[in-house]
Structures are given as C-alpha cells and as structure tokens.
Amino acid sequence: MSAPAPAADRPLPSIRNRVGRAALAMTVAWTLAAAGAVGLVVRTAVDDWMDQALQESAELLYGLLSLPASADVLAQHPGSALPAPPHHETLVWQVVSARRQVLLHSHGAPATPWLPAPTPGHADAAGGAWRVYGLALPGREGQVLYVAQPAGERRRARWSATLLSALAALVVGGLGAAWLRWQVRRELQPLTELSDAVSTLDPLQPAVPLPAARRAELRPLVQALAALGERTRQRLASERAFTAHAAHALRTPLAGIDAQLAVAVRQAPPALQERLTQTRGAAQRLQHVVVALLALFRSSAEPQRRRVDLAALAQRLPVAGLQVHADAAAAVDADPDLLAAALANLLDNAARCGAHQVWLSTARGTGSQRLLVRDDGPGIAAELRTRLLDELQPARYQRPLGLGLMLADVVARAHGGRLDLPEPAAGATGTTVLLDLGPAGG
C-alpha cells in the first residue's frame, strides 16, 4: 500500500472544475426533479384527459344506441361484434344486458362483460387491465353501455409524455450548464492571464509591469503583487549594492595580501614555504570568489554576450597543480566576465577535490549551448549527487552546496539555462559539470 502524498504535493482544487462539476450536478438534479414533477402532473393530466375521452365516447355511443333502429340491431344480432375490418382500437365498447349477456361489442372488446354487475361511471375492470366508463341505456331493460380503454395504452401515454418532458428538461438543463461553464471560463480568463503574467514576472525589470486588472476582485491582488515586486526590487538593489561595495573593498586588500605572500614565499626558509604557499592559495581562491561576486552583481541586467574562445579563457584562469585542456575551436556565445567567474570557481573546486586535469568541451542541446567541464578527480558519490541536484533544480541554495556550484548555476541561469551534474558513463571516473548557457545570442 503506497503512502499518501504529502499535502504540499497534492493538486489543489480548480475553481473552474469545481464550478463545472457543481453546474453538472445541478443540471442532473434539476432534470430528475423536473422529470418527477412533470411525470406526476402528466399522470394526473393524462388520466383525467383519458377519463374524459372515455366519457365523451360513451356519450356519443349512447346517443347512437338510443335511436329506435338500434334496438332492432341488438335484437337481431345478440352477442355479435360490430362488423369492421381488423384494426387496432384504443377505445372499445360493449352493450351488456341485465342478465350479463354481451349484446353487441366493438371489434377489440371481449365477448364477456367487463364488470360483474351494471356499474355506471368510471371503474377498473379485469384486475386493472381496463379502464371502463358505463352508461345505462334508457328504456332497454337494464342494458348498459361500457366504453373501455386498455391500461397499457394509458401507461404508454404517460411514459411518452414523461420521457418527452424529461428530454426537454435535460436539453434545457444541458444548454444551461454549457452556458454556465462558458461563462465561468470567461470570468476566470483574467485570472489565468494574471497567473501567466506573474509566472514570467521579473522584479528587476519594472519596464514589464503586470497587466491591468480586468475584474474588481483582481484589483487588490494586482496592487499587492506590484507592491511586493517593488519591495523585492528595492531589497535586491540594496543587497547588490552592499555586496558590490564589500567586494570592491575586499579586492584591493586581497591583492596586497597575495603580493606580500609571494614575497614571503621567496624569502622564507624552506620549512615555512609550504605553509605560506597554502596560505597564498587560499587567498587566491578568495580573490576568485570576490571577482565572481563583482561579475554577478555587475550583471544586474541581461548578460553581455560575446563569442568566447574557451582555450584563451582557460589560459587566463590558471590554477596551481591543474592542467586545463580545451579544443582550439571550442567557443560559446556568453558573457565573458560571468563565464570566467563560473569557470574559475569550478576549476578551483576540481583542484581542491584532488583533480589534476580538466577538459573543456562544447555540445549542442535542443536549441541551447552546453559547456562540459570534466575532471579526473575521484568523482561525486551517488547520494551526494542526488542531494546536490535536489538543491540545484529549484535553485533553493539552502543546504550546503558549495560556492563554486552555486555561482556557476547562477551564471547559467542568467544566460537562460541551468547547471546539471550528469551521471558518469559506465567505468568512467571524475566529475562532469554541464553548464547550459541558453540559446546562442539569446
């Protein structure tokens, strides 16, 4: 049995779907209720109408049978059916004597009396199979005229009227639900447009504002988002300014420290030279970090892309104890300063992790440029690689990630791409970092 999904991962209910389902349920419920009500009304109305038809038919036959000539017909042909070709009758009749003998009947009427005793008015006969209306014939010694209708005919009439009413109610309800769904979609369209605009909103580009609210309910939300963007923009500007000033303030002292350490390494006795060399290496790594920070916070706008020769760039980024190889024809379209800052930190990471050689190569992705940085170090454990990717994919940078990877990912995202850590090929060693630098000239 699988564990339930965390609350944060569960899909939230959709207003459109909820309203659509509610409209559909309302339509079905309304149709059933309307069909039930219409069926009840139809049942009563059909019964009344057919009872009236029975009565009117009986009265018509009553008038015909009251004529003097009809008495001769009944006397000459007792128990016979009225001559007629075979046909389907919905109203049938019979004339019954006082001794319960059928004197004359229509083609579809039975040859036996419907009722055991003379019964004027409406009645049910043969266990409800017939609905009968009786009229006593005057001056005919207890003779009764019965006009009847099959109960099945009445049921068919009821069901036909009920089904037609239900179908009409369903059509009307369906049209109403479709209209309601269209109206809901139309009313939610401004919210969808606002959501799309927010998903691409960049607080650092106030020239691309949010769209104006098209509904009164959205106006406070648009105003709140605009105020949030302004606060974010001000905070980012303050942080960038502080970091840039701090980096500038650190750059000069670090350069002086490096120069002094270089002199100290040459003049120090052999026993101290190794320690001083390590100290100088740490100072140089700190310089790389400061240079990277300056490059990142200088590039608050779009990266200034140019054609960058990787072999020439690698020569500008020497790292003690590390040989960097790059194809003479390898080049990418990127911001030189940002790319140099990212590579400097990745090379420094490789050296500190025990690598001695690094290879720079390019590859074409789907509409994007890819720069591969591969070293011959011990590589990254699978568990650590998974944790690093978990932090890199959403760009949270909350857990310890390493400044080199974080800065390289920020540079890649500034170019419209991202950093990835591909799985090593079978039997391969070392670490491969993939920098997706977005489309060329993008």
N, C-alpha and C positions, 0 to 999 in steps of 0.2 A: 504493500500500500504506500503510495507516494505521499510525501509530506505536503501540507498545504503551502501555497505560495506565500511569501512574505507580503504584508499589507502594502508595502511600498511598490511591489512589483505587480500587484493586481490591477487590471484595467479599470479605470474609473467609468461610472455610468455616463452615457451620452445623453444630453438633453434631447437631441433630435430623435434618437432611438426610443427613449422613454416616452416622449410625446407621441411618436408614431405608434408605439405599441398601445398606449392608452387610447388613441383615436381608433385603432383597430378593434380593441376590446369594447369600446363604447359602441362602435358600429354593430358588432355581433350581438351585444346585449340588447341594443335598441331594436335590431331586426327581430330577435327572438321575442322580445316583449311585444313589439308591434304585431308580429305574426300571431302570437297568442291572443292578443286583444282583438285583432281583426277576425281570427278564427272563431272566437266566442260570438262576436257580433254577426259574422256570416252565418254561423249555425242557427242563431235565433232568427235572423232575417230570412234565410232560405227556408227554414221550417214554416215560418209564417206565410211566406210567399207561396210555397207549395200547398200548404193547407188551404190557402185562399183559392189556388188554382183548382184543387180538388172540389172545393165547394162550388166554384163557378161552373166547372164541368158538370157536376151533379145537377145544378140548377138548370143548365142548358138541356141535359138529357131528360130531366124531369118535365120540362116543357114539351119536349117531343113525345115522351111516353104518355103524357096526359091527353093527347089527341085521341078521338074516338077510334081512328083506324088502328092505333097501336094495340088496342085490346084484341082485335081480330088476329093480329100477328102473334100475340102471346098465346092465344087460344089454339091457333093452328099449328104452331111450331114450339111446343113446350120443350125446354131443355136444350134447344139448339143454339149454335153460335151464329152471330150475325154474319151473313155472307161477306167475305172480304178476302183479297189475296194475302198470302203470308207476308207479314211485316212486323217490324219491331215497334211495340207500343210502350210508351212511358205512362200513359193513363189508360186504365182498363176499367170495365164496368160489368155488372150483372144485376139482373132483376130476380129477386127471391120472393117466393110465395109465403103465405103464413105458415104452411106446412114444411118450410125449409127446403123447398124444391126450387132449383135454378130454372127459371122460365126462359130466359134469354141472356146471353152474355157476349162480350166482345171477343175478338179472336184470341187475345192473350190472357183472358181471365180464366180461372179454374172452373170446372163444371160442378164444383161443390161450393156451398155457401162459405163466405169468409168468416161470418160470425154465427155462433150457435143460436142466437135469438135476435129478433129485429132490434137494431140499435141505431137510432137517428144520431146525427152529428159525427164528430171525429172519434176514431178509435184505432187501436193497433190490432192487427189480426195475424194469425199463424205465427205466434211467438215473436212478433215484431218484424216479420218479413214483409208485411204490407201495412201501409197507412191508408185507412179507409174513411170515407165520408158517406153517411147514409141519409136518405130522404124517403119518407113514407109517401107512396103514390095514393092520391085521394080517390075514393070510390073503387078500389081494387082489392077489397077483402084482405087487408093486411100485407099487400105486396110492398116491398122495399127496394129502392134503387141504391146500389152501392157503387161508388166510384173509388178506385184504389190506385195507389202508386207503389212500385217496389221500393223497399227500404234501401236497396243498393243504389237505386237511381238518386235517391236523396243524399246518400253518402258521397256519391261521385260529385254531385253538385257542390256539396260542402267542401270537399277536398280541392276541387278545381278552383273554387273561389278563394279558399285559404292559401293554396300554393301560389296563385297569381298575385294575391296580396303580399305574401311573403317575398316573392321575387321582386315585386315593385319596391317593397321596403328595403330589400337588400341592395338593389340597384341605386336607390336614393342614398342609402347609408354609405355604400361604396364610393359613390361620387362625392359625398360629403367628407369621407375620410381622405380621399385623394386630394381634395381641395385643401383640407386642413393640413395634410402633410406638406403640400406645396407651399402653403402659407407659412408653416413653421420653418421650412428650409429657407424661404425667402427672408424671414425675420432673423434667422441665425446666420445668414450670409455675412453681415457686417462683423459679427463675432469671429467668423472664420478668417475674414480678411485681416482683422486686427491681430489674430493669432499668428498668421503668416508674417505680418509686418514685424511683430515682436521677435519671432524666431530669427530674423535677419537683422535685428536692430544692433547697431554698434554705438555704444555710448560715446566713443571717441570721435564719431562723425556726426556732429549735430546738424550738418547740412542735409541729412536724410531724416526728416522728422517722421513721427508716426502719422498715419492718415487721420483725418478729422473724424470724430465720432459721428456715425450716421443714425444712432439711436440714443435716446435720452439716457437709457440705462448704462450705456458705454461711456458717456462723457466723463463721469468721475474716474473710471478706470484709465482712460487715456490720459487724463490730467495727472493721476497718481504715477503712471508709468513715465510720463515726461519729467515729473519731479524726481523720480528715482534715477532716471538717466542723468539728470543734471547733477544730482548729488554724487553719483558714481563717477561722472566726468571730473568733478572737482576733486574728489578723493584721489583718483588716479593721477590727475595732474600734480597734486601735492606730493604723492608718493614718488612719481617720476622725477620731479624737481629735487626732492630730498636725496634720492638715490644718485642722481646725476651729480649733484654738488658733492656728495660724500665720495663718489668715485673719483671725481676730479681732485678732491682734497687728498685722497689716498695715493693717487698716481705718482705725484712728484716725490713724496717721501719714500715710496717703494722703489722708484728708480734710483734714488740716492742710496737706499739700503743695499740694492743689488750692486751698485758700483763699489761701495765700501767693502762688501763681502768679496767681490772679485779681487780687490787689492789685498784683503786679508788672506785669501786663499794662497796668493802668490808669496806672501811674506811670512805666513805662519809655518811653524815647524811641521814636519811630516805627521806627527801624532795628532795634530789638530786639523789638518787639511780635510780629512774625510768628513768630520763633523761640520766644518764650515761649508763644504760643498753641499752637504744635505740641507743645511740652513739656507744656502743660496737657492737651491732647487725649490724649497718651499716658498721662498719669496717670489721666485719667478712664476710659480703656479698662482700665487695670489695676484700677481700682475696680470696674468691671463684672465682671471676672474674679473678684475677691475675693468680691463679692456672690453670684456664681453658685456658687462653691465653698461658701460658707456655706449657701446654699439646698440644694445637693445633699447635703452631709454632715449637714445638719439633718434631711433626709428619709431617714433610715435605714429607716423603716417605710413603710407604704403612703402614696401621695400623698394629701394632704388636699384632695379635690376640692370645688370650688365653681363656681358659674356665673360666668364671667369675660367681661366686655364687652371686646372687642378694641379698640374705639375709645378707651375710657377707659384701657386698659392702654397703648396706644401713646402717649398724652399723657404718661404717667409715664416714658417711655423716650426722651427727646429725644437726637438725635444731630446734631451740628453739620453743616450742609450737606445734611441728608437730610430729605425730606418723607415722612411716613408716612400712607397713606390706608387707612382701614378703614370698611367699611359700618357704619352706625349700629346695624343689627340683628344684626351678626355677633357670635356668642358661642360659647364652648366650655365644656365641663364638665371642669375641670382644676385642678391645684394652682396658685394664683396666683403664689406665690413662685418655684416651679420654672419655670413658663411665662415669667415675667418675665425670669429669668436666661437662659433659652434665647433668647428674642427679642432681648434686649439684645446678646448676642454675635452673632446673625445680622445684626442691623441694623448693628453695628459692622463686621462683615465686608463688608457691602454698601457702606458708605461708603468703606472703605479700598480696595475694588476699583474705585471710580470711579462708583458709582451715585449718582443724585440723588433718585430717588423709589422708594418701596417700597409695594406694595399687599398688604394682609392680607385674605384671604377664607377662607371655610369651604366644605367639600364633604362629602357623605355617602359613606362607603365601605360595604363589606359588613359591617354591624354595628359600624362604628367611626367616630370623628370624625377629620376631616382638616383641618388648618390649612395653607394655602398662603401662602408668603412669596415674592413675586415682585418683582424689581427691574428697573431699566432700565440696568444696567451692561453691560459687554462680554460677559458670559456665561462659561461654562466650556468649555474645549476638550474635544472628544470623548474624546481619550486620557486627559486628566486626570480627566474624569468617570468613566471606566471604572475607573481606579486608585482613586479615592475610594470608589466603590461596592464594590470588592473588599475594602476595609478596613471599610466600614460594615456590610456584610451579616453577617459573622460577629462583628462588634464586637471586632475584634482591637486596633485603635488602635495598631498597631506602627509603620507608616510615618508620615511627616509628614502629618498630616490637617488640622491647624488646630484650635485650641482651640474656636472657635465651633461648628464642625460636630460635634466630639466631645461637647461639653457638651449641644448640642441633641439629639443621638442618645441620650445617657444619660437625658435628661429624658423623651424619647418612650418609651424602653424602660421607664422607671419607671412610666409610665402604661399599659403593656401594648401598646405599639406600637413604631414604629421610624421613623427618618428615611430619606427617599428623595430622590433627585435626578432628577426626571422629565426625559425628553428634551424639548427645546423644540419647540414646534409649527413647522411649515414657515414660514420667513420671520420668525419671532419672534426677539427679542433679549433679552438679560438672563439672569438665573439664577432658577430656581424651586426652592425647597426645600419639600418636603412633610413635615409632621410628623403622623404617625399617632398619635393620643392615646388609642387604645383605645376601648372602648365607653363611652358616657356613664354615669356613676355606677358604672363597673366598678372 
